[in-house]
Amino acid sequence: MFSVVRRRAASQEVGQLEFTMDSLFRVRDAVREMLAGSDRELTADVVLAVHEVAVNSVVHGARLGVLRIWEIGDELIFQIENPRTHDAAPVVQAPTADQQSGRGLWLASHLVDDLTIEVTPDKAIVRLHLSRTGPTPAS
């Protein structure tokens, strides 16, 4: 179960959650909990962005992902990681009109302030950055 622990530190992990395809609702709930009291539209955008990356994590990873939420000053970072199962690294690219899938990272990148991807030999890590002091690109 995910739990939010609010601490005042320069950089602090405030929550961690392992998930599978069957528990993606817990990812959405955790993001909503972290954004409690925030603008409703902003919350919906961030929940959608994190959900899209989480789905990619279980579809293209080893059917298991981990959500970590970091609080660094006025920024929230939603980090989703999964074990790598193949050599292809996740990329953000605009979809074409005839493309059946592949929109998740592109969509997520438009709903948060920044999206970064890190690939290690054993993990793919996507971080979604949200400033709590300024507008997001979707605003």
HELIX and SHEET records of a PDB file:
HELIX    1   1 MET A   21  SER A   23  5                                   3    
HELIX    2   2 LEU A   24  MET A   34  1                                  11    
HELIX    3   3 ARG A   40  HIS A   60  1                                  21    
HELIX    4   4 GLY A  104  LEU A  111  1                                   8    
SHEET    1   A 5 SER A  11  PHE A  19  0                                        
SHEET    2   A 5 GLY A  65  ILE A  72 -1                                        
SHEET    3   A 5 GLU A  75  PRO A  83 -1                                        
SHEET    4   A 5 LYS A 123  SER A 131 -1                                        
SHEET    5   A 5 ASP A 114  VAL A 119 -1                                        
END                                                                             
